[in-house]
Amino acid sequence: MRKFSFACLFGLALATAFSAPGSAADVAQGEKIAKRWCAACHVVAQDQKQASVDVPTFADAARRESDQQLSAFLVDPHPKMPDLHLSRSEIADLVAYMRTLNP
């Protein structure tokens, strides 16, 4: 019984160790999402030249909001925003990218 328990725990530890990096947010993917879906209205990068005047930049939103607030907003965006149907991992990627813009 002890050998079985140790083997199960060891297997679980290995599975957790190898699966954890895959669940981390991907900043590069977040940048791609931002540039594809958000740049029409928001300034999403420091080198972006134009966007709508009356919407916050991603850098400003990152300064004012926590990761949890940004994530919650992206799950249920305001009515003027298109419903992008972002997955949880896409939201995490986008928030991770926004966080890089916060000085």
N, C-alpha and C positions, 0 to 999 in steps of 0.2 A: 504494500500500500504506500509506503514512504517513497519508494522509487517512482511510482506512478505520480504521486503528488509533486515531487521535485521535478519530474519531466514536464508535467503540465505547467507548473509555474515558470520553468525555464523557457518553454515554448511560448507562453504568453508574454514573458519579458522580451523575448526576441521579436515577436510580432509587433509589440508596442514600439520597440526601438526603431524598427524599420518602417513603420507606418507613420510615425510622428512627423518626420520631415515633409512628407507629402501633404500634410494637413496645414502646413504653414502658409500664410498669405504670400502671394506672388506679386511683388511691386511692379515688375515689368508688365505682367498681365493687366494689373490695375491701370497702368499708364495707357495701355492699348485700349481698354474699355473707355477710359476718360476721353481720349482723343477721338474715338469713333462715335460715342454717343453723347458726350457732354460738352464738347468744345464749340458746338454751334451756339450755345447760350452762355456758358461759363468759361472764364479763363482758367485753363487746366494745366498750363505749363508756363514757365517764366519767359519763354521765347514766343508765346502766342501774342499776336498783334491786335486782334479784335474779338469782341464778344458783345453780348447784350449789356447795356449800361446798368440796368436795374436788377442784376442778379449778382450774388457774391462770387468772388473768385474761389477756387479750390483752396488756395493758401489762406484766405480769410476764414473760410469755413473750418479749416483744420485748426486755426488759432482759437476760434470761438467755441468749438464743439468737441466733446470727448469722442473716443472711438465708438462707445455704445450709442451716443446720440446720433452720430453719423450713420451707423448701421441701422438703427431704428428708422431714421428718416428714409433711407434708401429702400427699406422693406415696403414702406407705404409713403411714397413721395407726394408732394403737394399737387393739387389739381392741374396746374399749368404745366407740370412736367409730364412727359410721356411715361406710361407705365412700362418700364423696361423689362419687367419680370426677371430680375437678376437673381441668380442662385445665391445661396449663402456664401459659397466660396468666391463668387464674383464680387459680392459686396465686401467681403474681407479683403480681397485684392485691391479693390477701389479705395477702401479706407486706408489700407497700408500705403498706397501710392499718395493719397492726400496727406498722410502724416509726413511724408518726405518733403512736402512743400512748406511745412511749418518750421520757421527758422528757430 
